[in-house]
Amino acid sequence: MKLSAVIATANRAVHLAEAFSTFLSQSRLFDEIVIVDASSDDATKNLCTNWLSRLPLVYIPCQIMSAAVQRDIGIKASNGDIVYFLDDDVLLEDHYVEEIARLFENDPEQAIGGVSGTIINQTYGKPGWITRQYLYFMAGEYSFSYAGRVIGPGINLLPEDEGPDIKQVEWMPSGACAYLKTALNAVGGFGDFFKAYSMCEDVYLSTRVAQKWKLMNTRKARLFHKDLGGKTHKNWREIGKMSVINRWMVVRDVLHKDTLLNKFKLGISLLYDWSSALRNVIRGREHFRTAIDRLLGQTTGYISVLRNNGLVSGRKSET
């Protein structure tokens, strides 16, 4: 099967170059790497020109800085049977590409529509007693582990880095996964709802694919994510608002669970987030102003959910 990678990037040429270096060391190489660039300068364009002799790069400039929009452009431009989505600030371990491709190629009936790798510095951890009660309430059922699941009002939990090497999951993070191109085409990619920060676009895409195909996570495909977004985001109030509205959109349009109970659970989840933010501020893990702006945005988003079911004028999603 032909392997394409799609990377949405903007103003991170130095980090993208480090990612490129890890692509060269792969036990199986990409057949093409589509770079969709929304940078404000030519640094990324020049980087791709310099790397053309070493990697099969396809450079596409983009006027819109949005992960979802850029990735949709990349999907249309890609020619692979499998499309890998990678963030521009990841470092792949040597067998990442091969291990994900292996699952697709050992599935001749194409029952698997997506495979995610394991982000070694971002995994599901064993929750404490309070968090276990919170997850139990959100899920409405007891489970030994909620890793890799989407529970309650669209709460998505990362897969865990323990147990069987391959597990079925309910969603996949877009910075560390791959899809069958036929599955992406069938659901129409990310669609036109997500703009700017594209909050929850990964949950929206993967849960729609999961309605017709299996989603798997493999611990054999491993990468490190620098997670630079938190350092470059500026409008935290808008991020907070969209994180709630976009999450509810998944609940409403994909999971079809827009019930009063889940609206109540969404409110409880915000209280939980607020208490976590308070602890992070006290411990010096988050700036007070950032936390306040984000929480005010979440509150605004929740009010929108209560008043008009999260519909945003001019941005109603496709169902």
N, C-alpha and C positions, 0 to 999 in steps of 0.2 A: 504494500500500500504506500502511496506517495504521502510524504509528511510535510505539512506546511506549518510555520509558526507565524502568529500575528502578534505584534507588539505595538501598543499605543504608547506614545512617549511625548514629552514636552520638556525641554530645557534640562535634560539630564544626560548629556552626552558622555560625561565622565563615568557615570554609573552604567550606562548602556555599553560602553566599551568593556567594562569588567564582565558584564553578562556575556558579551560576544566571546570573550576568552574562554568561558566555560562551555560555550557551544562547540568550540574547536576540539575540546577534549572528550567529547561524547563518544561512546562506543558505537553509536549509530547517529549519523548526521542528518540534519534537516535537508529536505530537497529544495525548500525555499523558505526565506525568512522575510515576511512583509512588515516593513516599518512604516507606521502611519504617524507622521510627525506634525505636532502642533506647536513647535517651538517658536519663540520670538526672534531667534537668530539662526545663523547657518551652521552652528556647531555640529548638530546632529547630521545634517545633510553632508557636511564635509567628512564626518566620521564614517558614514556609510560609503562614501566614495573611496576612502582610504582602505576600507575593509572588503571591497568588492572582489579582490583577487583571492581572498581567503574564505569568504562566506557567500552563499547564494542569496544576496540581499536584493529586495525590491523596495525602493524608496518611494513613498507617496506623501506629498505635503498635504496638510489639512488646516483649514481656517478655523475649525471649531475644536476647542480644547474640551473634550469629553471622552472618557474611556469607552463608554458604550457606543457613541457615534463613530469614534475612530476604529473600534473593533469591527463594527458593521461594515465599514469601508474595507477593512482588511479581509473580512470574510468574502466579500464580493470579488476582491482582487486575487484571492488565493486559488490555487489549482490542486491542492492536495485532497486525498481521500479522508485524511485526518487533519484537523485544524487544532494546533496547540495555541492556547492563550497564555502569554507570559507577561508579567510586569517588567518594566525596564530596570528594576533594581533588585533582580534575583540573581543568585549564583547557583547553577545546577551542579549536582554531583554527577560523576562520569556516566552513569547508566540511566539517567533520568529519561531521556528520549526513548531509548530502547525498551525500557520496562513498561512504559505506557503503551507503546506501539504493540508490544507483545500481547496485551490483553485484547486489543481490537483484532489482531491477526489470528488469534486462537479462538475467535468467535465467528465462524463462517456464516451463521444465521443472522449476524448483526443484531443480536438482542441487546448488546451493550451500546448505548448511545454516547456515553461520556465516561472519562476516567480522570480522576484527580491524583496528583502526586501528594506527597507529605511535606508540608512546610515545617522543617525541623525546629524552628524557633517559634512556631505558632500552632499549638496543638491543644486538644481537649485535655484538661487536667482534672484529676479527681476532686470533685467539689466538697466543700465542708458541709457541716450539718445544715446550716441555714440555706445555703445554695441548693442542696439536695431537696429541701422542702419546697423551695421556689420552683425548681425544675419540675418536681412532681405536680405542683399545682398548675403550672403552665401546660404540661403535657396531658394532664387529666388521667394519667396512668403511671404506675411505678415501673421503672426500668433500672437495671443494674448500671446501665450507661446510656446517656442520651447523645453520645458522640455521633456526629455526621447527620443529625436529624434536624427537621424543621418542626418546631412544636408551638402549640398555642397560637398567639397572634403573630406568626411569622418569625419566631425567634430561631435563628440558625446557629448551630453549634458545630465547631470544627471537628474533624475526625481525630481519633487518638493514635498515638504512636506506640501502640502495644497490642498484643494479641495476634490474631491471624494477619498474614501479610496482605491479604486482599479481602475487602469488606464492601458490601453494598451500602450506599449512602443515599440521602434524600436531596442533597444539593452539593454544589462544588464552587470553590472560590475561583474567580476568573483569572487570577494571576498565576495559577498553578494547575491547569487542567487542559484536557483536549476533548474534542467532540468529533463524531462522524460528520463530515460535511453534509451528508444527506439529512441528518437530524437538524442541523443548523438551518438548512434551507427550508425544511418542513415547518419549523416554528417561526421562521422569519427573522432569525437573529434576535438582537436585543429590542428591536422595534424603535418607535419614535418618541416614547414617553420620557426616556432618561436623557437629561441634559446636564451640563456642567459636571458636578461631582459624581453623578451617576450612582448615588447610594442605592444599595441592594440590587443592582442590575444583575449581579451574579446569581442571586437567589431567584430572581424573576426568570432568567434564562434557563437555569438548570432544573427548576421545578416544572417548567413546561416540557422540557425534554423528557423528564422522568415520568410523565404521563403515558409515554409510548415506548420508552426504552429504559433499560437499567442504567444506573449510575454506580460506578465502582471507585473505590479508593485503594491505591496500592502503596504500601510502605516501602517498596523497593525503589520507587522513583522519588528521589529526595532533593530538596533545594532549600536554600537559605533566602529569606526575604528581608531586605533592609527596612522595608516599611517606612519610606521617606515621606509619605503623604501627610502624616501628622505634623511634620515640620514645615510643610509648604502651604498647607491650607490657611486661609485668612478669614473667610466669612463663616465663622463657626456657628453663628445663629442660623444661617441658611442651611448649613450641613445638618444641624440638629433637627430643623423643621423637615427637611427632605428625608432624613433617616426614618422618621415616623410615618410620613405620608407614603413614601415609596414602599415601606414594609407593609403598610396596610393595603396598598394596591395589590401586592402579592396575595395577601389573605383574601381580598375581595374578588379579584379577577382570575386568579389561578387556582387557589385552594378552595375557593367558594365557601369560606367559613366566616363571612362577615356577620357574626351574631352579636347580640348584646353581651353575651358571656365573654367573647373574645375582645370586645371593646373594653370591658371591665378589666380583663387580664392585661390588655395593652397598657391601661393606666397603672396597674400594679407593676408592670415591667419598668415603667418610667420611674416609679418610686424606688425601685431596686437600683436603677441606673443612677438616680440622684444620690442615694446613700453611698454607692460605690464612688461617685465623683467626689463626694465630701471626704471620704477616706483618702482618696488620691491627693486631694488638695492638702489635707493635713500632713500627709507623708511626703509632700513635695514632689509627687509624680505628675502633677498637672497644675498649670497656672490657674489662679483663682478666676481671672477674667475670662480665660478660655472656657472654663467649666461653666461659669454663669451664662455666657453667650450661648453655649451649646444647649444648656438646660432650658433657657428661655425659648430657643428655637424648637426644642422637643415639645414644650408646652403649647406653643402656637400650632405645631403640627397635630397634636392630640385634639386640640379644640376644633381643628378642621375636620378631623375624623368624626368627632361627635356631632358637628353641625351639618356636614354635607357628605359624610361617608368617605372623606379623603379625596374627593374629586377636585381637581385643580383646573380652573378655567383655561381653556385653550390647550390643555395637555391631557385630555382623557385618553387612557391607554386602550389598546385593542384587546379584546377578550378572546 
